[in-house]
Amino acid sequence: MDQDGHSGEQESQEATARRSYNAMSRVYGLLSDSSEKRFVRTAIEELLRPSAGEHILEPGFGAGQVLVALAELVGEDGHIDGIDISDGMVAQARKRVARAGLEQRVSIRQGSVTALPYKARSFDAVFMSFTLELFSDELIPAVLAQIRRVLKPTGRLCVACMSAESGNATMEKLYRWSHRRFPHFVDCRPIAAATWLTRTGFEITQRRTLDMWGLGVDLLLADVDPNAAHQETPTAAI
């Protein structure tokens, strides 16, 4: 696909995602907690393990539950940045952060993960929960290249996502059918996340596979691979 075609596809996907998540932003916190909470908690507590004073980015933060949890873990000397394509989600997350009294510890932006507005080597860690699989196969490399760019050389990426490499085959087939028919409601899709990470300059250091109603969920922790060729991508860094 040429550059103009790639850009057009990206803009179309982002516009669709923005409308969809804006529409469900007021109830998204309840929906995500009902299905994703235990996987997110396990990924944070057992793989990411945030330390006091760290600077962590969460792309695709949704209703902001994880922003609050991470802010509490990094303490007063740490900071959490979040970016989401949906202005409705941004509004909900800002309310949640304000209720928790953590405005000084959390910065929230509306924007695209494919052009992160942060300087290179800014973050100790990036945490993505049920977000990477929202992007098409054509856009996943651009997303991961941006994440690699903003991570410090010693930084780490933690991902929780639907897995295409485990789980019940019948359940996965049914889920994929539902995703094709009702993409605004069944938004995630199973992907081979470990393969994507290793292809784009990361080295897997920990992996756990869990079960969600017969579907596989991958929890991955990865370091920036110093031996991988750096991939330059367009950036809006400031």
Backbone torsions as a table, in degrees:
resi	resn	phi	psi	omega
1	MET	NA	135.7	-179.9
2	ASP	-75.7	171.3	-174.9
3	GLN	-61.0	-41.2	-179.7
4	ASP	-64.6	-39.8	178.7
5	GLY	-65.0	-41.9	178.4
6	HIS	-62.9	-43.1	179.9
7	SER	-64.8	-40.2	179.0
8	GLY	-64.7	-40.6	178.4
9	GLU	-63.4	-43.8	-179.6
10	GLN	-60.8	-46.8	-179.3
11	GLU	-62.5	-39.8	179.2
12	SER	-64.9	-46.0	178.9
13	GLN	-61.7	-43.3	-177.9
14	GLU	-67.9	-38.6	177.9
15	ALA	-64.4	-42.0	178.5
16	THR	-64.6	-44.4	179.9
17	ALA	-63.1	-41.4	-179.2
18	ARG	-61.9	-44.9	179.3
19	ARG	-63.8	-44.5	-177.1
20	SER	-63.1	-48.4	-177.0
21	TYR	-75.9	-27.9	172.3
22	ASN	-61.8	-41.7	-177.2
23	ALA	-64.4	-34.0	-177.0
24	MET	-105.5	10.4	-171.8
25	SER	-60.5	-33.1	-176.2
26	ARG	-73.8	-22.2	-179.0
27	VAL	-115.0	-0.2	-173.4
28	TYR	-63.7	-35.4	179.2
29	GLY	-58.7	-43.4	179.0
30	LEU	-67.1	-41.2	-179.0
31	LEU	-65.0	-45.3	-177.3
32	SER	-71.2	-36.6	178.1
33	ASP	-62.3	-35.8	-175.9
34	SER	-67.4	-27.0	-176.1
35	SER	-116.1	-26.6	-168.6
36	GLU	-111.5	-14.6	-167.3
37	LYS	-57.7	-45.6	-175.2
38	ARG	-69.0	-30.5	178.3
39	PHE	-71.5	-41.2	178.1
40	VAL	-63.4	-45.5	-180.0
41	ARG	-60.8	-44.1	178.9
42	THR	-62.9	-43.1	-179.8
43	ALA	-62.2	-41.0	-179.4
44	ILE	-70.9	-47.6	-173.3
45	GLU	-75.0	-34.3	-172.6
46	GLU	-104.7	-22.3	-179.8
47	LEU	-113.5	-58.8	-176.5
48	LEU	-65.4	-48.1	178.6
49	ARG	46.8	66.5	-179.0
50	PRO	-59.5	144.9	178.5
51	SER	-111.3	155.7	177.4
52	ALA	-58.1	135.7	176.4
53	GLY	89.8	-2.8	-177.6
54	GLU	-78.6	155.7	176.1
55	HIS	-110.5	113.7	-171.7
56	ILE	-124.8	140.8	177.7
57	LEU	-109.1	135.6	170.3
58	GLU	-119.6	104.3	173.0
59	PRO	-80.2	140.5	179.2
60	GLY	67.7	55.7	-172.0
61	PHE	-80.2	-8.1	177.9
62	GLY	62.6	-128.3	-176.6
63	ALA	-83.9	-1.5	170.3
64	GLY	95.3	7.3	-178.8
65	GLN	-60.5	-42.1	-176.5
66	VAL	-72.8	-33.1	175.7
67	LEU	-55.8	-44.5	179.8
68	VAL	-65.8	-45.6	-179.1
69	ALA	-61.4	-43.3	179.9
70	LEU	-67.0	-40.2	179.6
71	ALA	-61.6	-37.9	177.8
72	GLU	-66.7	-33.7	-176.9
73	LEU	-78.0	-32.8	-178.5
74	VAL	-83.4	-13.3	174.2
75	GLY	74.9	-174.1	-174.8
76	GLU	-65.8	-27.0	-179.2
77	ASP	-88.6	-5.1	178.9
78	GLY	-99.8	176.2	178.4
79	HIS	-151.8	145.4	178.8
80	ILE	-119.2	131.0	172.4
81	ASP	-111.3	141.9	176.6
82	GLY	-133.8	143.9	176.9
83	ILE	-137.8	137.3	-178.8
84	ASP	-145.6	144.7	-177.9
85	ILE	-71.5	-21.8	-173.2
86	SER	-95.9	121.3	177.0
87	ASP	-69.2	-25.7	174.4
88	GLY	-65.7	-42.5	176.3
89	MET	-65.6	-38.5	177.3
90	VAL	-58.1	-44.9	-179.9
91	ALA	-62.8	-44.0	-179.9
92	GLN	-65.7	-41.7	-178.8
93	ALA	-66.3	-39.4	179.4
94	ARG	-63.8	-38.1	176.7
95	LYS	-63.8	-42.2	-178.4
96	ARG	-65.2	-43.6	179.6
97	VAL	-64.4	-40.1	179.1
98	ALA	-65.0	-41.3	178.2
99	ARG	-61.9	-31.7	179.3
100	ALA	-83.2	-5.4	179.6
101	GLY	69.6	33.2	-173.6
102	LEU	-117.6	22.5	-177.2
103	GLU	-58.1	-33.1	-178.6
104	GLN	-75.3	-13.6	-175.0
105	ARG	-107.7	-6.5	-175.6
106	VAL	-132.0	129.9	174.3
107	SER	-115.0	130.6	-174.3
108	ILE	-122.3	135.2	177.2
109	ARG	-131.5	152.3	168.6
110	GLN	-98.1	127.1	-178.6
111	GLY	175.3	-177.1	-174.5
112	SER	-97.6	137.6	176.8
113	VAL	-73.1	-19.9	-179.9
114	THR	-79.3	-6.4	176.3
115	ALA	-146.0	71.0	-173.9
116	LEU	-63.9	130.0	-176.7
117	PRO	-86.6	50.2	-179.0
118	TYR	-131.9	152.0	178.0
119	LYS	-67.5	155.3	176.9
120	ALA	-62.7	146.4	174.9
121	ARG	57.5	44.9	-176.5
122	SER	-96.2	-24.1	-166.5
123	PHE	-119.7	143.7	173.4
124	ASP	-74.7	-30.6	-177.7
125	ALA	-156.3	155.3	171.4
126	VAL	-125.8	134.4	179.1
127	PHE	-121.0	125.1	178.6
128	MET	-126.6	119.4	177.8
129	SER	-118.5	116.7	178.7
130	PHE	52.3	45.2	-179.4
131	THR	-125.0	-42.4	-176.2
132	LEU	-58.7	-37.1	-176.9
133	GLU	-76.1	-2.0	174.9
134	LEU	-78.5	-17.5	-178.2
135	PHE	-91.6	150.0	177.3
136	SER	-69.8	163.8	177.3
137	ASP	-59.3	-29.6	-179.9
138	GLU	-71.4	-27.4	-175.8
139	LEU	-99.9	-18.7	-178.4
140	ILE	-56.1	-43.6	178.3
141	PRO	-59.8	-37.4	178.6
142	ALA	-66.5	-39.7	177.8
143	VAL	-62.5	-47.9	-177.1
144	LEU	-70.0	-32.4	175.9
145	ALA	-65.2	-39.1	177.0
146	GLN	-65.0	-41.2	178.9
147	ILE	-64.0	-43.2	178.2
148	ARG	-61.3	-37.7	-179.9
149	ARG	-63.0	-41.7	-174.4
150	VAL	-86.4	-9.4	176.8
151	LEU	-79.6	145.3	171.3
152	LYS	-66.1	157.9	179.0
153	PRO	-55.8	-28.4	177.9
154	THR	-97.1	10.6	-175.2
155	GLY	-76.5	169.6	-178.2
156	ARG	-137.0	151.5	177.4
157	LEU	-117.2	129.7	175.8
158	CYS	-117.4	128.1	-176.4
159	VAL	-127.3	132.9	167.8
160	ALA	-116.8	125.1	-174.9
161	CYS	-157.2	162.8	173.5
162	MET	-65.2	136.2	-174.5
163	SER	-104.7	133.6	174.3
164	ALA	-92.5	4.2	-173.8
165	GLU	-114.9	6.7	178.5
166	SER	-154.0	175.9	178.9
167	GLY	97.7	174.3	-178.6
168	ASN	-78.1	127.0	-175.2
169	ALA	-62.0	-39.2	179.8
170	THR	-66.4	-43.1	178.9
171	MET	-64.4	-39.7	179.3
172	GLU	-65.2	-40.7	178.5
173	LYS	-62.0	-43.2	178.0
174	LEU	-64.9	-40.7	-179.7
175	TYR	-65.2	-43.7	179.7
176	ARG	-63.4	-38.0	175.7
177	TRP	-61.1	-44.8	179.3
178	SER	-63.4	-38.6	179.2
179	HIS	-63.6	-40.6	179.2
180	ARG	-68.3	-38.3	-177.0
181	ARG	-79.9	-36.7	-174.3
182	PHE	-131.3	62.1	-173.5
183	PRO	-64.4	-23.5	-180.0
184	HIS	-75.5	-21.8	-178.9
185	PHE	-106.0	-41.8	175.4
186	VAL	-100.7	80.7	-165.4
187	ASP	-83.2	-36.1	-178.8
188	CYS	-78.1	161.0	174.3
189	ARG	-141.4	145.9	179.5
190	PRO	-64.3	136.1	178.5
191	ILE	-135.6	163.3	175.0
192	ALA	-91.9	76.1	-170.5
193	ALA	-62.7	-40.7	-178.7
194	ALA	-60.1	-39.2	178.6
195	THR	-65.6	-43.5	178.3
196	TRP	-60.9	-42.7	-178.3
197	LEU	-64.5	-45.8	-178.4
198	THR	-67.7	-28.8	178.3
199	ARG	-73.5	-20.8	-172.2
200	THR	-114.4	23.0	170.4
201	GLY	98.2	24.3	177.2
202	PHE	-121.0	154.7	177.4
203	GLU	-120.1	117.2	-178.1
204	ILE	-68.5	127.4	178.8
205	THR	-111.3	-26.8	176.4
206	GLN	-145.3	146.3	177.9
207	ARG	-148.5	132.5	172.2
208	ARG	-129.3	140.4	176.8
209	THR	-118.8	123.9	-177.9
210	LEU	-118.4	177.6	-175.4
211	ASP	-119.4	132.7	174.6
212	MET	-125.4	96.6	178.5
213	TRP	55.4	39.2	-179.3
214	GLY	88.2	-5.2	177.1
215	LEU	-99.5	142.9	179.6
216	GLY	-79.4	143.3	174.0
217	VAL	-126.9	123.4	177.9
218	ASP	-94.3	133.6	169.4
219	LEU	-115.0	118.8	-173.2
220	LEU	-126.2	140.0	170.6
221	LEU	-121.6	131.5	-176.2
222	ALA	-139.5	144.1	172.7
223	ASP	-97.1	160.0	170.5
224	VAL	-68.1	126.2	-179.4
225	ASP	-81.8	111.4	-176.6
226	PRO	-68.7	-15.3	-178.4
227	ASN	-93.4	-6.1	-179.3
228	ALA	-81.1	145.4	177.3
229	ALA	-66.3	132.3	179.8
230	HIS	-71.9	133.7	180.0
231	GLN	-104.3	115.2	178.5
232	GLU	-79.1	134.7	177.2
233	THR	-134.7	154.4	176.9
234	PRO	-56.6	143.5	-176.5
235	THR	-140.1	150.4	174.5
236	ALA	-111.7	30.2	-175.0
237	ALA	-60.9	147.1	179.0
238	ILE	-125.1	NA	NA
